[in-house]
Amino acid sequence: MDNQLATTLFESLSSSIRLDVFRLLVKNAPSGLVAGEIATSLALPATNLSFHLKAMTNAGLINVTQEGRYQRYRANLSVMQALVDYLTAECCTAHPESCCDN
């Protein structure tokens, strides 16, 4: 992952609503949720949620598939893992396994 992509992902997650949505989708992986389920779970108006889902989809944090008249959103777990790997790549002089105190 390059610096520009990491910055784009962090910018997308910088909203508390988007962070809540992403965490909810991670919790419901791999099946994901339809937009109405997300709105209900987080008590968000559909118009507000739609704006955030579009931004997260454009950033690559989530994927969307059409299911009849509904859209199902799923966290892009490979992008999430790549972002975590990017953050820890230089941890403890490039030995991230030694960074965690257990």
Secondary structure, DSSP 8 states (H G I E B T S, - for coil): --HHHHHHHHHHHTSHHHHHHHHHHHHTTTT-EEHHHHHHHHT--HHHHHHHHHHHHHHTSEEEEEETTEEEEEE-HHHHHHHHHHHHTTHHHH-GGGT---
